[in-house]
Amino acid sequence: MEMGIIDTLKNALKATASGPVEAALDKARQEETEAGAALQALVDRRSQALLAGDDALRRFKAEQAQAEERLERASAFVAALEAQLTDVREREAESAAAAKYRAAKKLSDAAASRLAEIYPRAARELADLVRQCAEADLAVQEANQNLPAGKGALQGPESLLRDLPPEEARVLKRRRVKRWTFESSGHLIPTEREAEIQSISGDNAVIQHGGLTPGSSKVVRRVFEEQTVVPARRRERGPRLAELFLPALRAGEPPFWSPGHETSYPESILRRVSELAGLKPRLRPEDQPEILLIPIEDQDEPDAEPEPEAA
């Protein structure tokens, strides 16, 4: 094995990245293959060396020893580099996992900090907006029951902003067109069947049909007014803000807002606002300690101190 290759393989055993180790391992395996082939070629010539005389046999044995040493060294480098590659890859995997961990922790910490800073304030503002809209809806309902002269009914804030008002159908364009129809029924010929119309004479023709009773039917071309229309639309009610769910920042605390059984009536919404305002955080285990009685196996233990008598 040449010194240059040996130095390359030795340096790879000190590498801390998998790339150089993989490249060196490929070279070591190639060297191992070539050394094995060279040794086999020598073994095939052994009979000739035995018959050639003592000098030739000594030279053969020296060459064989060198070939065996070359193969052993190459195999040793292959084994060492395989172990080195396994070790380096494990360290790289650990390093990559550590980097992902650090990045994930940084993102999580930043999101948690922002959540704690922004969410309670934003949730309180939205919950207050739910209350304000419900109060306005209730006031609008009462006002609409006794409208001043000349005034139309009011809309609540969400109905005004979030609902789509009804629209009547609108004709965008009109034009006169001729279309083929069945003479007997007046039904339109489907567009995909117009190519089957035959024997056209002015506005009269026939169309073939199959089925159980094949034959033909008379068709006539009639005048229609073709209208391009935007269809009518009924009022479309948008979802209400009271349908939101705004949980507490931490488990066990009352939500900033959660819908009740009914979110369509302002009275129900305001009742729910009052209910949530009266809720208290759920007690934590440390806030309600328990008293446990544990049997003592050794009855010779000293008696416990008597409880003090009530004054």
Disulfide bonds with the S-S distance in Angstrom:
none
